[in-house]
Amino acid sequence: MTSNPVELGTKRSAESSMVTHIRRHSLQKFEVDRENLRERQEELEATLLVEPAMNWRDAAVKVQYLIRRYSETAEAQDASRQELIQSALDDLARLSDTEVTNQ
């Protein structure tokens, strides 16, 4: 056994080193993007909490957001639930558009 560490990077081919670099860079970018998304979601949720909905369209926006967040959970991944979620989102969008047209 030797006390000198083995530098594994020198044993890799240039292609292998490039693939490793790309993978590490992609993971770092993914983590940054995920953190940015989390921050934007927190900002949006804070905004949605500031004031009560002033009309049905405002309420529909809040409900659509909550339904979309629910649709990302493991519980909502069932095909029939996904179909129900999409149907509810379509209904909310259609009814919100109808309200805007009637005003």
A tleap script that builds the chain and sets N, CA, C and O, in Angstrom:
source leaprc.protein.ff14SB
mol = sequence {
  NMET THR SER ASN PRO VAL GLU LEU GLY THR
  LYS ARG SER ALA GLU SER SER MET VAL THR
  HIE ILE ARG ARG HIE SER LEU GLN LYS PHE
  GLU VAL ASP ARG GLU ASN LEU ARG GLU ARG
  GLN GLU GLU LEU GLU ALA THR LEU LEU VAL
  GLU PRO ALA MET ASN TRP ARG ASP ALA ALA
  VAL LYS VAL GLN TYR LEU ILE ARG ARG TYR
  SER GLU THR ALA GLU ALA GLN ASP ALA SER
  ARG GLN GLU LEU ILE GLN SER ALA LEU ASP
  ASP LEU ALA ARG LEU SER ASP THR GLU VAL
  THR ASN CGLN
}
set mol.1.N position { 0.845 -1.175 0.000 }
set mol.1.CA position { 0.000 0.000 0.000 }
set mol.1.C position { 0.888 1.236 0.000 }
set mol.1.O position { 1.914 1.276 0.679 }
set mol.2.N position { 0.491 2.225 -0.754 }
set mol.2.CA position { 1.291 3.445 -0.875 }
set mol.2.C position { 0.591 4.611 -0.197 }
set mol.2.O position { -0.637 4.642 -0.120 }
set mol.3.N position { 1.356 5.556 0.289 }
set mol.3.CA position { 0.773 6.728 0.946 }
set mol.3.C position { 0.476 7.838 -0.049 }
set mol.3.O position { -0.150 8.836 0.307 }
set mol.4.N position { 0.913 7.679 -1.278 }
set mol.4.CA position { 0.652 8.687 -2.304 }
set mol.4.C position { -0.696 8.405 -2.969 }
set mol.4.O position { -0.953 7.284 -3.409 }
set mol.5.N position { -1.558 9.429 -3.041 }
set mol.5.CA position { -2.850 9.204 -3.691 }
set mol.5.C position { -2.666 8.997 -5.199 }
set mol.5.O position { -1.752 9.548 -5.813 }
set mol.6.N position { -3.533 8.213 -5.756 }
set mol.6.CA position { -3.497 7.962 -7.194 }
set mol.6.C position { -4.367 8.994 -7.880 }
set mol.6.O position { -5.531 9.170 -7.518 }
set mol.7.N position { -3.817 9.671 -8.859 }
set mol.7.CA position { -4.555 10.670 -9.625 }
set mol.7.C position { -5.280 9.944 -10.745 }
set mol.7.O position { -4.679 9.601 -11.763 }
set mol.8.N position { -6.574 9.712 -10.554 }
set mol.8.CA position { -7.340 8.944 -11.521 }
set mol.8.C position { -7.570 9.701 -12.826 }
set mol.8.O position { -7.734 9.085 -13.879 }
set mol.9.N position { -7.584 11.010 -12.763 }
set mol.9.CA position { -7.834 11.811 -13.950 }
set mol.9.C position { -6.805 11.592 -15.038 }
set mol.9.O position { -7.120 11.741 -16.219 }
set mol.10.N position { -5.579 11.242 -14.670 }
set mol.10.CA position { -4.536 11.015 -15.675 }
set mol.10.C position { -4.712 9.691 -16.386 }
set mol.10.O position { -4.126 9.479 -17.448 }
set mol.11.N position { -5.502 8.802 -15.828 }
set mol.11.CA position { -5.721 7.484 -16.425 }
set mol.11.C position { -6.869 7.484 -17.439 }
set mol.11.O position { -7.053 6.514 -18.173 }
set mol.12.N position { -7.630 8.565 -17.474 }
set mol.12.CA position { -8.790 8.641 -18.370 }
set mol.12.C position { -8.389 9.135 -19.751 }
set mol.12.O position { -7.407 9.858 -19.918 }
set mol.13.N position { -9.173 8.726 -20.725 }
set mol.13.CA position { -8.976 9.256 -22.070 }
set mol.13.C position { -9.526 10.676 -22.109 }
set mol.13.O position { -10.265 11.080 -21.211 }
set mol.14.N position { -9.181 11.415 -23.114 }
set mol.14.CA position { -9.681 12.785 -23.262 }
set mol.14.C position { -11.200 12.789 -23.390 }
set mol.14.O position { -11.877 13.652 -22.832 }
set mol.15.N position { -11.723 11.827 -24.123 }
set mol.15.CA position { -13.177 11.738 -24.304 }
set mol.15.C position { -13.866 11.460 -22.972 }
set mol.15.O position { -14.877 12.083 -22.650 }
set mol.16.N position { -13.325 10.536 -22.211 }
set mol.16.CA position { -13.904 10.199 -20.913 }
set mol.16.C position { -13.858 11.401 -19.968 }
set mol.16.O position { -14.814 11.659 -19.238 }
set mol.17.N position { -12.751 12.126 -19.987 }
set mol.17.CA position { -12.638 13.329 -19.147 }
set mol.17.C position { -13.668 14.374 -19.541 }
set mol.17.O position { -14.257 15.028 -18.680 }
set mol.18.N position { -13.887 14.532 -20.851 }
set mol.18.CA position { -14.858 15.506 -21.343 }
set mol.18.C position { -16.269 15.108 -20.920 }
set mol.18.O position { -17.052 15.961 -20.503 }
set mol.19.N position { -16.597 13.835 -21.023 }
set mol.19.CA position { -17.918 13.352 -20.616 }
set mol.19.C position { -18.142 13.606 -19.129 }
set mol.19.O position { -19.220 14.042 -18.727 }
set mol.20.N position { -17.131 13.337 -18.318 }
set mol.20.CA position { -17.228 13.581 -16.878 }
set mol.20.C position { -17.419 15.060 -16.602 }
set mol.20.O position { -18.242 15.436 -15.766 }
set mol.21.N position { -16.669 15.902 -17.295 }
set mol.21.CA position { -16.799 17.354 -17.111 }
set mol.21.C position { -18.212 17.822 -17.478 }
set mol.21.O position { -18.820 18.606 -16.749 }
set mol.22.N position { -18.724 17.342 -18.596 }
set mol.22.CA position { -20.074 17.732 -19.027 }
set mol.22.C position { -21.110 17.282 -18.008 }
set mol.22.O position { -22.025 18.034 -17.674 }
set mol.23.N position { -20.970 16.067 -17.516 }
set mol.23.CA position { -21.919 15.545 -16.531 }
set mol.23.C position { -21.887 16.390 -15.255 }
set mol.23.O position { -22.938 16.732 -14.712 }
set mol.24.N position { -20.706 16.720 -14.783 }
set mol.24.CA position { -20.590 17.544 -13.565 }
set mol.24.C position { -21.178 18.938 -13.797 }
set mol.24.O position { -21.892 19.468 -12.945 }
set mol.25.N position { -20.873 19.521 -14.952 }
set mol.25.CA position { -21.399 20.854 -15.268 }
set mol.25.C position { -22.919 20.817 -15.367 }
set mol.25.O position { -23.597 21.718 -14.874 }
set mol.26.N position { -23.454 19.784 -15.998 }
set mol.26.CA position { -24.910 19.645 -16.138 }
set mol.26.C position { -25.575 19.513 -14.782 }
set mol.26.O position { -26.630 20.103 -14.550 }
set mol.27.N position { -24.969 18.742 -13.878 }
set mol.27.CA position { -25.526 18.573 -12.541 }
set mol.27.C position { -25.521 19.895 -11.785 }
set mol.27.O position { -26.495 20.231 -11.111 }
set mol.28.N position { -24.430 20.644 -11.892 }
set mol.28.CA position { -24.363 21.951 -11.230 }
set mol.28.C position { -25.415 22.895 -11.786 }
set mol.28.O position { -26.071 23.605 -11.025 }
set mol.29.N position { -25.583 22.912 -13.097 }
set mol.29.CA position { -26.589 23.771 -13.725 }
set mol.29.C position { -27.984 23.351 -13.291 }
set mol.29.O position { -28.835 24.200 -13.023 }
set mol.30.N position { -28.221 22.060 -13.221 }
set mol.30.CA position { -29.512 21.546 -12.757 }
set mol.30.C position { -29.801 22.026 -11.340 }
set mol.30.O position { -30.913 22.474 -11.059 }
set mol.31.N position { -28.824 21.940 -10.448 }
set mol.31.CA position { -29.011 22.367 -9.061 }
set mol.31.C position { -29.319 23.865 -8.985 }
set mol.31.O position { -30.177 24.282 -8.207 }
set mol.32.N position { -28.631 24.666 -9.780 }
set mol.32.CA position { -28.884 26.109 -9.805 }
set mol.32.C position { -30.292 26.383 -10.325 }
set mol.32.O position { -31.021 27.194 -9.755 }
set mol.33.N position { -30.673 25.706 -11.408 }
set mol.33.CA position { -32.013 25.886 -11.966 }
set mol.33.C position { -33.087 25.471 -10.968 }
set mol.33.O position { -34.111 26.142 -10.838 }
set mol.34.N position { -32.853 24.368 -10.264 }
set mol.34.CA position { -33.827 23.891 -9.276 }
set mol.34.C position { -33.978 24.899 -8.135 }
set mol.34.O position { -35.089 25.146 -7.667 }
set mol.35.N position { -32.880 25.470 -7.697 }
set mol.35.CA position { -32.938 26.475 -6.630 }
set mol.35.C position { -33.659 27.730 -7.116 }
set mol.35.O position { -34.451 28.311 -6.375 }
set mol.36.N position { -33.395 28.153 -8.348 }
set mol.36.CA position { -34.094 29.312 -8.911 }
set mol.36.C position { -35.595 29.059 -9.009 }
set mol.36.O position { -36.397 29.941 -8.705 }
set mol.37.N position { -35.970 27.864 -9.432 }
set mol.37.CA position { -37.385 27.508 -9.517 }
set mol.37.C position { -38.030 27.549 -8.136 }
set mol.37.O position { -39.124 28.089 -7.973 }
set mol.38.N position { -37.353 26.979 -7.143 }
set mol.38.CA position { -37.885 26.983 -5.775 }
set mol.38.C position { -38.103 28.417 -5.289 }
set mol.38.O position { -39.127 28.714 -4.672 }
set mol.39.N position { -37.153 29.301 -5.563 }
set mol.39.CA position { -37.282 30.701 -5.154 }
set mol.39.C position { -38.451 31.378 -5.862 }
set mol.39.O position { -39.206 32.121 -5.234 }
set mol.40.N position { -38.608 31.129 -7.167 }
set mol.40.CA position { -39.723 31.721 -7.912 }
set mol.40.C position { -41.058 31.195 -7.409 }
set mol.40.O position { -42.030 31.948 -7.334 }
set mol.41.N position { -41.120 29.906 -7.062 }
set mol.41.CA position { -42.362 29.352 -6.518 }
set mol.41.C position { -42.705 30.003 -5.191 }
set mol.41.O position { -43.869 30.311 -4.933 }
set mol.42.N position { -41.705 30.216 -4.345 }
set mol.42.CA position { -41.950 30.877 -3.065 }
set mol.42.C position { -42.454 32.302 -3.278 }
set mol.42.O position { -43.365 32.749 -2.580 }
set mol.43.N position { -41.871 33.013 -4.233 }
set mol.43.CA position { -42.311 34.378 -4.534 }
set mol.43.C position { -43.752 34.378 -5.044 }
set mol.43.O position { -44.565 35.204 -4.626 }
set mol.44.N position { -44.061 33.454 -5.943 }
set mol.44.CA position { -45.415 33.360 -6.485 }
set mol.44.C position { -46.413 33.045 -5.378 }
set mol.44.O position { -47.472 33.668 -5.294 }
set mol.45.N position { -46.076 32.080 -4.532 }
set mol.45.CA position { -46.986 31.717 -3.450 }
set mol.45.C position { -47.197 32.887 -2.489 }
set mol.45.O position { -48.311 33.102 -2.010 }
set mol.46.N position { -46.148 33.633 -2.210 }
set mol.46.CA position { -46.290 34.809 -1.349 }
set mol.46.C position { -47.205 35.839 -2.011 }
set mol.46.O position { -48.036 36.454 -1.345 }
set mol.47.N position { -47.051 36.022 -3.312 }
set mol.47.CA position { -47.899 36.957 -4.054 }
set mol.47.C position { -49.358 36.508 -4.029 }
set mol.47.O position { -50.259 37.324 -3.835 }
set mol.48.N position { -49.588 35.207 -4.227 }
set mol.48.CA position { -50.955 34.682 -4.223 }
set mol.48.C position { -51.610 34.820 -2.851 }
set mol.48.O position { -52.834 34.898 -2.752 }
set mol.49.N position { -50.805 34.851 -1.803 }
set mol.49.CA position { -51.342 34.975 -0.448 }
set mol.49.C position { -51.609 36.422 -0.027 }
set mol.49.O position { -52.351 36.663 0.925 }
set mol.50.N position { -51.014 37.372 -0.722 }
set mol.50.CA position { -51.101 38.777 -0.310 }
set mol.50.C position { -52.535 39.285 -0.301 }
set mol.50.O position { -52.974 39.902 0.669 }
set mol.51.N position { -53.252 39.028 -1.366 }
set mol.51.CA position { -54.608 39.554 -1.481 }
set mol.51.C position { -55.588 38.440 -1.812 }
set mol.51.O position { -55.239 37.480 -2.499 }
set mol.52.N position { -56.797 38.566 -1.328 }
set mol.52.CA position { -57.812 37.578 -1.724 }
set mol.52.C position { -58.198 37.813 -3.185 }
set mol.52.O position { -58.036 38.911 -3.718 }
set mol.53.N position { -58.704 36.771 -3.812 }
set mol.53.CA position { -59.153 36.890 -5.198 }
set mol.53.C position { -60.286 37.902 -5.276 }
set mol.53.O position { -61.180 37.915 -4.429 }
set mol.54.N position { -60.242 38.751 -6.298 }
set mol.54.CA position { -61.266 39.779 -6.468 }
set mol.54.C position { -62.389 39.320 -7.399 }
set mol.54.O position { -63.447 39.947 -7.464 }
set mol.55.N position { -62.144 38.207 -8.127 }
set mol.55.CA position { -63.160 37.674 -9.031 }
set mol.55.C position { -62.874 36.190 -9.251 }
set mol.55.O position { -61.895 35.647 -8.739 }
set mol.56.N position { -63.754 35.544 -10.027 }
set mol.56.CA position { -63.595 34.114 -10.263 }
set mol.56.C position { -62.318 33.804 -11.028 }
set mol.56.O position { -61.689 32.770 -10.800 }
set mol.57.N position { -61.933 34.696 -11.935 }
set mol.57.CA position { -60.702 34.458 -12.706 }
set mol.57.C position { -59.486 34.440 -11.788 }
set mol.57.O position { -58.622 33.576 -11.937 }
set mol.58.N position { -59.398 35.369 -10.846 }
set mol.58.CA position { -58.288 35.381 -9.889 }
set mol.58.C position { -58.279 34.104 -9.047 }
set mol.58.O position { -57.220 33.536 -8.782 }
set mol.59.N position { -59.452 33.665 -8.634 }
set mol.59.CA position { -59.554 32.433 -7.850 }
set mol.59.C position { -59.113 31.238 -8.704 }
set mol.59.O position { -58.439 30.333 -8.213 }
set mol.60.N position { -59.496 31.244 -9.971 }
set mol.60.CA position { -59.126 30.142 -10.868 }
set mol.60.C position { -57.614 30.059 -11.035 }
set mol.60.O position { -57.066 28.960 -11.117 }
set mol.61.N position { -56.936 31.191 -11.087 }
set mol.61.CA position { -55.474 31.203 -11.216 }
set mol.61.C position { -54.843 30.506 -10.007 }
set mol.61.O position { -53.917 29.709 -10.158 }
set mol.62.N position { -55.344 30.808 -8.822 }
set mol.62.CA position { -54.819 30.166 -7.611 }
set mol.62.C position { -55.084 28.665 -7.629 }
set mol.62.O position { -54.206 27.871 -7.292 }
set mol.63.N position { -56.278 28.286 -8.015 }
set mol.63.CA position { -56.640 26.872 -8.047 }
set mol.63.C position { -55.807 26.135 -9.100 }
set mol.63.O position { -55.350 25.018 -8.860 }
set mol.64.N position { -55.614 26.755 -10.254 }
set mol.64.CA position { -54.799 26.126 -11.296 }
set mol.64.C position { -53.380 25.884 -10.791 }
set mol.64.O position { -52.800 24.825 -11.031 }
set mol.65.N position { -52.833 26.860 -10.099 }
set mol.65.CA position { -51.483 26.705 -9.553 }
set mol.65.C position { -51.432 25.526 -8.580 }
set mol.65.O position { -50.532 24.689 -8.655 }
set mol.66.N position { -52.389 25.467 -7.681 }
set mol.66.CA position { -52.411 24.374 -6.703 }
set mol.66.C position { -52.592 23.010 -7.369 }
set mol.66.O position { -51.960 22.032 -6.969 }
set mol.67.N position { -53.440 22.946 -8.368 }
set mol.67.CA position { -53.651 21.687 -9.081 }
set mol.67.C position { -52.364 21.263 -9.789 }
set mol.67.O position { -51.997 20.088 -9.768 }
set mol.68.N position { -51.687 22.217 -10.413 }
set mol.68.CA position { -50.425 21.880 -11.090 }
set mol.68.C position { -49.374 21.390 -10.098 }
set mol.68.O position { -48.645 20.440 -10.380 }
set mol.69.N position { -49.298 22.038 -8.943 }
set mol.69.CA position { -48.353 21.581 -7.910 }
set mol.69.C position { -48.716 20.173 -7.448 }
set mol.69.O position { -47.832 19.335 -7.268 }
set mol.70.N position { -50.005 19.905 -7.254 }
set mol.70.CA position { -50.448 18.569 -6.853 }
set mol.70.C position { -50.112 17.549 -7.934 }
set mol.70.O position { -49.734 16.419 -7.625 }
set mol.71.N position { -50.245 17.939 -9.191 }
set mol.71.CA position { -50.010 17.004 -10.290 }
set mol.71.C position { -48.568 16.517 -10.328 }
set mol.71.O position { -48.278 15.500 -10.958 }
set mol.72.N position { -47.666 17.223 -9.667 }
set mol.72.CA position { -46.254 16.838 -9.633 }
set mol.72.C position { -45.948 15.827 -8.535 }
set mol.72.O position { -44.841 15.292 -8.489 }
set mol.73.N position { -46.896 15.557 -7.658 }
set mol.73.CA position { -46.653 14.633 -6.551 }
set mol.73.C position { -46.770 13.186 -7.019 }
set mol.73.O position { -47.367 12.900 -8.057 }
set mol.74.N position { -46.195 12.290 -6.242 }
set mol.74.CA position { -46.268 10.864 -6.565 }
set mol.74.C position { -47.714 10.372 -6.546 }
set mol.74.O position { -48.102 9.538 -7.364 }
set mol.75.N position { -48.496 10.883 -5.623 }
set mol.75.CA position { -49.892 10.464 -5.488 }
set mol.75.C position { -50.707 10.770 -6.742 }
set mol.75.O position { -51.652 10.051 -7.064 }
set mol.76.N position { -50.344 11.824 -7.439 }
set mol.76.CA position { -51.119 12.265 -8.601 }
set mol.76.C position { -50.671 11.609 -9.907 }
set mol.76.O position { -51.215 11.928 -10.964 }
set mol.77.N position { -49.705 10.712 -9.863 }
set mol.77.CA position { -49.152 10.141 -11.093 }
set mol.77.C position { -50.023 9.068 -11.730 }
set mol.77.O position { -49.778 8.681 -12.872 }
set mol.78.N position { -51.013 8.588 -11.032 }
set mol.78.CA position { -51.948 7.617 -11.589 }
set mol.78.C position { -52.589 8.200 -12.850 }
set mol.78.O position { -52.957 9.374 -12.880 }
set mol.79.N position { -52.717 7.380 -13.878 }
set mol.79.CA position { -53.228 7.860 -15.175 }
set mol.79.C position { -54.618 8.476 -15.066 }
set mol.79.O position { -54.894 9.498 -15.694 }
set mol.80.N position { -55.497 7.863 -14.272 }
set mol.80.CA position { -56.848 8.424 -14.150 }
set mol.80.C position { -56.825 9.756 -13.406 }
set mol.80.O position { -57.619 10.646 -13.710 }
set mol.81.N position { -55.932 9.900 -12.443 }
set mol.81.CA position { -55.810 11.194 -11.750 }
set mol.81.C position { -55.234 12.247 -12.680 }
set mol.81.O position { -55.664 13.400 -12.654 }
set mol.82.N position { -54.269 11.866 -13.497 }
set mol.82.CA position { -53.705 12.816 -14.452 }
set mol.82.C position { -54.775 13.286 -15.440 }
set mol.82.O position { -54.808 14.457 -15.819 }
set mol.83.N position { -55.636 12.379 -15.846 }
set mol.83.CA position { -56.736 12.737 -16.749 }
set mol.83.C position { -57.703 13.692 -16.052 }
set mol.83.O position { -58.151 14.668 -16.653 }
set mol.84.N position { -58.021 13.421 -14.810 }
set mol.84.CA position { -58.917 14.291 -14.038 }
set mol.84.C position { -58.286 15.663 -13.818 }
set mol.84.O position { -58.961 16.687 -13.927 }
set mol.85.N position { -57.010 15.681 -13.514 }
set mol.85.CA position { -56.290 16.947 -13.323 }
set mol.85.C position { -56.342 17.776 -14.598 }
set mol.85.O position { -56.649 18.967 -14.555 }
set mol.86.N position { -56.043 17.151 -15.731 }
set mol.86.CA position { -56.056 17.879 -16.997 }
set mol.86.C position { -57.453 18.381 -17.327 }
set mol.86.O position { -57.614 19.492 -17.831 }
set mol.87.N position { -58.460 17.569 -17.045 }
set mol.87.CA position { -59.842 17.977 -17.293 }
set mol.87.C position { -60.212 19.190 -16.435 }
set mol.87.O position { -60.842 20.130 -16.921 }
set mol.88.N position { -59.821 19.167 -15.172 }
set mol.88.CA position { -60.111 20.288 -14.278 }
set mol.88.C position { -59.387 21.553 -14.726 }
set mol.88.O position { -59.963 22.641 -14.696 }
set mol.89.N position { -58.140 21.418 -15.137 }
set mol.89.CA position { -57.394 22.590 -15.626 }
set mol.89.C position { -58.027 23.149 -16.902 }
set mol.89.O position { -58.134 24.363 -17.072 }
set mol.90.N position { -58.442 22.255 -17.787 }
set mol.90.CA position { -59.117 22.705 -19.013 }
set mol.90.C position { -60.420 23.435 -18.687 }
set mol.90.O position { -60.723 24.468 -19.284 }
set mol.91.N position { -61.190 22.896 -17.740 }
set mol.91.CA position { -62.444 23.544 -17.328 }
set mol.91.C position { -62.179 24.933 -16.761 }
set mol.91.O position { -62.859 25.895 -17.115 }
set mol.92.N position { -61.193 25.032 -15.886 }
set mol.92.CA position { -60.876 26.333 -15.288 }
set mol.92.C position { -60.437 27.340 -16.348 }
set mol.92.O position { -60.841 28.502 -16.308 }
set mol.93.N position { -59.622 26.901 -17.281 }
set mol.93.CA position { -59.162 27.798 -18.352 }
set mol.93.C position { -60.338 28.250 -19.210 }
set mol.93.O position { -60.459 29.430 -19.538 }
set mol.94.N position { -61.205 27.305 -19.571 }
set mol.94.CA position { -62.363 27.639 -20.413 }
set mol.94.C position { -63.295 28.593 -19.685 }
set mol.94.O position { -63.735 29.584 -20.266 }
set mol.95.N position { -63.604 28.314 -18.424 }
set mol.95.CA position { -64.516 29.169 -17.669 }
set mol.95.C position { -63.905 30.538 -17.381 }
set mol.95.O position { -64.621 31.539 -17.346 }
set mol.96.N position { -62.599 30.591 -17.175 }
set mol.96.CA position { -61.936 31.876 -16.969 }
set mol.96.C position { -61.993 32.719 -18.226 }
set mol.96.O position { -62.219 33.927 -18.162 }
set mol.97.N position { -61.785 32.077 -19.383 }
set mol.97.CA position { -61.872 32.793 -20.662 }
set mol.97.C position { -63.295 33.291 -20.901 }
set mol.97.O position { -63.485 34.391 -21.420 }
set mol.98.N position { -64.295 32.496 -20.528 }
set mol.98.CA position { -65.682 32.883 -20.691 }
set mol.98.C position { -66.002 34.105 -19.828 }
set mol.98.O position { -66.710 35.010 -20.271 }
set mol.99.N position { -65.486 34.131 -18.602 }
set mol.99.CA position { -65.738 35.269 -17.712 }
set mol.99.C position { -65.143 36.547 -18.288 }
set mol.99.O position { -65.768 37.606 -18.231 }
set mol.100.N position { -63.938 36.452 -18.842 }
set mol.100.CA position { -63.285 37.635 -19.423 }
set mol.100.C position { -64.078 38.123 -20.620 }
set mol.100.O position { -64.234 39.331 -20.796 }
set mol.101.N position { -64.580 37.222 -21.446 }
set mol.101.CA position { -65.363 37.569 -22.631 }
set mol.101.C position { -66.660 38.270 -22.244 }
set mol.101.O position { -67.072 39.214 -22.917 }
set mol.102.N position { -67.307 37.826 -21.172 }
set mol.102.CA position { -68.592 38.387 -20.742 }
set mol.102.C position { -68.458 39.746 -20.057 }
set mol.102.O position { -69.459 40.441 -19.883 }
set mol.103.N position { -67.277 40.130 -19.675 }
set mol.103.CA position { -67.131 41.413 -18.956 }
set mol.103.C position { -67.024 42.578 -19.895 }
set mol.103.O position { -66.897 43.719 -19.451 }
savepdb mol mol.pdb
quit
